[in-house]
């Protein structure tokens, strides 16, 4: 299984984005999506995407290259931990003090407001994803077709966290550690996390690629 972060979005480029779900890819992001699509050595067995526009646009390039591959929308969207007036959340400058306050609070059960998700809920969603991944027929055997999941940075980090530390309690220390860990492991646009899925060992981490210029995918 390969998790791919979406290409560069308007929000990534620092442009206003009142609705984080609808931020589209930039021209550069569209080119990155095409490079991802042409990086596959063989057709995937399944294409999964989040419902967010930037992930669907990134997945679309691979889907167009392999029109016979099924494409599904799963709950692998970005971690939406902020809630507030759209005008304030639209720009990086408006979001930054809110984001800083959220992470300083370090309360894994805190939900910021309507439409927001708590840190604990993010990790629970990542755990559900891993259980679902473990049950996929596409992941079994050395010759099986790969499942590719077009998703988002913080969700990918949550999946990594739950893969590497499945039994770590969700407490304030864990939340602070997760936030600090983000800076030590870059996952750029079109960055890749590869997971091994098999019957004997379940889901294991294979590799992490920073991305930013397309991927050379299995």
Order of alpha helices (4+ residues) and beta strands (2+ residues): beta-alpha-beta-alpha-beta-alpha-alpha-alpha-beta-alpha-alpha-beta-beta
